[in-house]
Each structure stands twice: as C-alpha cells, then as structure tokens.
Amino acid sequence: MTKKEDHIALFIDCDNISHRSIEGIINELSKYGIVNIRQAYGNWTKDNLKNWEDKLLEFAIKPIQQFDYSKNKNATDILMTIDAIDLLHTKDIDAFAFATSDSDFTPVVMRVQAEGIKVFGFGEKKTPKPFMAACSQFIFTEKLMKGQAQQQGSEPIDVMQAPVKKSGKEMRSDTWLVNVLRTAVEQTMDEEGWANLASIGQYINNSTSFSPINFGYKKLSNLIDEIDIFDVYVDEDSKQMSIRDKRFY
C-alpha cells in the first residue's frame, strides 16, 4: 500500500520574505509532502510587492490582500495568524510552513506545535531566535535564494546561488552545533557508543530547529563527514551509517 503524502500549508509574509527565495522554499517543502495550500499575504497595492506578482502566477500562490489600517499595527500579521488557526481546526493539514522573519508569529507556531503538527520555518538570518526555536525545522532563506545573472543582450534572469558550505573547522568552532550533534549521539547510542544516523536525525528533529542546509549541506551525513568529530561506520549490507564520538574511543 502506498503511503499517503503529507499535505502542507504554506503561509508567506511577503513584507518580510524576498521573492527570490520562494522557489527554494517550495522545493524544500516538496521533499516532505504536497504543498497544496499556498497563500501570500501583503498589501498588494504597494509598489514594494511588485516583484512578487510573477512568482504568484509561476508557483500557483494565492494572494491575500490586507490593507494597512494603522501605521503602528501590522494587519497582515493578524490576518495570517487568524487564517492559520482557522486551518488548524479543520484537521486536514499534516504540516504548516511559515515564511517570515518576524518574531510576532512565534505564538501561532507554538500553538500549532501544541497540536502535534510539524512546523517548518523560513526566514532571513536576522530572524529573532524565539521564532526559529519554536519551529520544528528552520532554514535561512539566504541558503535558498535566487540571485540575478545578466545574459548578454537580454534581461537579467533569476539563477539559483550555490550554497556556501561551512568548513569542518568553522563548524567545530560552532558551540551550538557541536552540542546539538553530541547530545543527539549521547541520547541514541548503544552500549558501545555507536548511534544510528537515522535515529540521530529523528532526535534532532524532535528537539531543535536544526537543518544541515543552514551550514551548506543537503544531508546530515555530508555534514557529519566534514565536521570530523565522530568515527563513522557504514554497514555494508544495509548501507546505514552509524557514528561515535571520537573523544571517548
């Protein structure tokens, strides 16, 4: 029997997300399921959202209009939150995704998580830590961004920028990353200190908003190889990877 694909609802705060990141966001979410609800919020009468118009058509995203009723209040945030909570109660969605760099969405992310529903977050590196931490997984849009290239005699075109990979030395100096990895190994290892990579990945997903993409790696296994703080063993039959902390063996 074929496993049912997860249905994902994507909410985009266009005031706080670049249009050049949307293709990368949808490509990333498509690894986990069908992004069958795609809604983009903003005041579409404003010139600063003009670059989004072509993207709405290209990726079948529904624009949601929200006028600015007050200079000091973001009505877009409020409407986006209301729609997310309304959808939460329909129980038809397996995962939510919020594309924003605004920490005001932290409470709604926590509310969705309280229902046992996974939340993917996308935002710029300036995104406040509380919002990043509230998400099941958070990915920097800079790692998914499309830039522009000029072809001779033609208009500029969008091109996907190659993600910059952190070196092993850079990652080893990242105290937070090293602690996340070593804690995951400690919590999933057997009596000889070996931990299965799949179990490590599951533990990390359940306990942090970590994503290897933020360090320039598509897979956790590639990051593990590069950071070089673990012994690595690959079973010849199952091809499963296990790792063990070099400090103790």
N, C-alpha and C positions, 0 to 999 in steps of 0.2 A: 504493500500500500504506500502510495506517495505521501510524503509528509506535507502538510498544509504550510504554505508560505505565510510568514507573518505579515500583517498589514500595519503599515507605519504612517502616522500623520505628521506632516512637516509644517511647522509654523515659522514664517520668516519675518523678522523685524527689519524691514528694508531701510529704515533710518540708521541702523547700526550694523549692516552687513553689506559688503561690496557685491555688486552684480557679477563680478569676475570669479567669485567663489562658488556660485550656485551649481555649476556642472560637477565640480569636485564633491560637493555635499551630496548631491543625488547619487553620484557614482558610489560613494562610500556607503550610503544607506542601502543601496541596492544589493550589497553583499549580504544583508541581513533579512531582506524581505521586499515586499512591493510597497513603494511609496504611493499609495493610492489616494491620499489626501494631501494636496499641496496648496497652501494658502499664504499669500504675501500681503503684509499689512503696511499701510502708509497713507499719506495724503497725496494722492496721485495728481492733484492739481499743481504740485510744486515742481519746479524745474530740477531739483536735485535728485529726483527719482526717474528722470527721463531715460537714463541708461538701463533701467530695469525693464522697460517696455518690451524690447525684443526678446529678453530672457523669459518673460512670462509666456509668450507665444511658443518659443522654442521648446520649453520644458513643461508645457501644459499646466502652468501655475495659475491659480485663481486669484486675481487681485481683490483685496478687501479695502474699500475706501473708508477712511476715517478723517474727518475734518478736525482741525486744531481748535477746540472750543475755548482753550485758555492757554496763554503763553507759559504759564508755570506748571501745567499739568500735561502729561503725555497721554492723550486719549487713545492713541494706538496701542500702548501697553495694556490699558484696561480692557479694550475690546479683544485683544489677542488672548488675554488671560481668561476672559469670560467664555470665549469660544472653545478654548482648551478644556475648561472644566465641564462645559456642556457636553463636549465629545467624550470626556472621560466617563460620564454616566450612561452613555449608550452601550458601553462594554463591547464595542465592535473593533477596537483597536488593540493591537498587541504591543506596540511601542510608539512613543512620541519622540519627536525631534524638534528642538528649538534652536533656530539660527539667530543669535543676537549676542551683543557684547554688553548687554545691560543687566546689571545685578537685580533689577526690580522683578525679574522673572524667577528668582530663587524660590519664593514661597509656592508658586504653582508647580515648579519642578518637584519640590518636596512633597506636595500633595499627590501628584501622580505616582511618585515612587512609593508613597504610603499604601497605594492600591496594589503594589507588587508589579507595576508596569515599568519596563525599562525606559530610560530617557537618554537620548543622545543629545549632546550639546555641541554647538559650533559657534565659535566667536574668535575675535582677534586676541592677540597676546595680552592686550591691555584689559581684558575681561577680568572683573573682580574675582578673587579666589572663592568666595562663598558660592557663587553661581557655578563655577567649574566643579567644585567639590560636591555639589548637590546632584550633578548628573551622573548617570551610570558610566558614561564614557564621554570625554570632552576632547574635541580636536580643534586645533588652531586653524583658522581659515587661511592663514598665510601659507600653510603647507598644502592647501588645495587650490590656491589662487591661480587664475589665468592672467597672464600679462599680455602686452601687445607687441607684435612684431611688424615692422614696416617692410612690405614687399615692394620692390622697385616698380614704380609706375602704377601702384594701386593703393587702396585704403589700408590702414592698419588692420590686422586681424588678431583675434584672441589666440594665444598659444598657451599650453599648459607648461608651467615652470617646473623644472626638475627640483624635487625637494632637497634641501641641503641636509646631508647626513651629519650627525654629531659623531665625532671620532670616539674611539674607545676611551682615550684619556679624558676627553670632555665629559663623557657620561660617568666615568669613575669619580669625577670630582663633583658630580651632582648628588648631594647627600640624600635628597628626597627620593630620587630614582633608585639609588643603591639600596636604600632602606626598604622600598616597596618590593624590590626583587628578592632580597634576602629574607624578608618576612614571609613572603609567599612560599619560598622554598622551605623555610622552617615549619610552616603550618601544613605542608603537604608531603613532606619527605617520609621515607620508610626508615627502618632501624639502622640502615647503613648510610643514611644521609642523602639518598637519591630521591629526587622528586620528578614526577612525570610532567612534561611541559604543558600538556592539556589541562592537568589539574592546577598547575601554577596559573595558567591563563584564566581559568574559571575563578580561582580565588581572587586574583587581581581585579577581575571584572566586578566581583561581588563587593569588594572592599574599597575601591578607589575609582577615580575618573581617568586613569591612565590609558593612553593609546600610544603604541610604538610609532605611529605616524608623526606625532609631535617631535620625534627625535630623528625623523627622516627615513624610517624603516617601515616597510609594508607589513612585515611579520615579526612577531615576538622572537622567533627562532633566530632571525638575522641579527636582531639587536643583542641577543644573548651571546652569539658568536663574537660580535665586535667588542662588547664591553669587557670580556675576558676576565671575569671574576669567578667563573664557575668551571668545573670539569664537565665535559659534555660526553654523553654516551648515546649512540643511536642503535637500537635493536635491529639486527639485520633482517629478521623476519617481518616484524610489524612496522618497521621504519619509524617507530615512535622515539622521540628524543626525551632523555632524562638528564637532569643536571644536578651538580653537588657543589656546595660552597668550598672553594679552594682553601679557605682559611683553616679548616679543621681536618683536612685529609691530605 
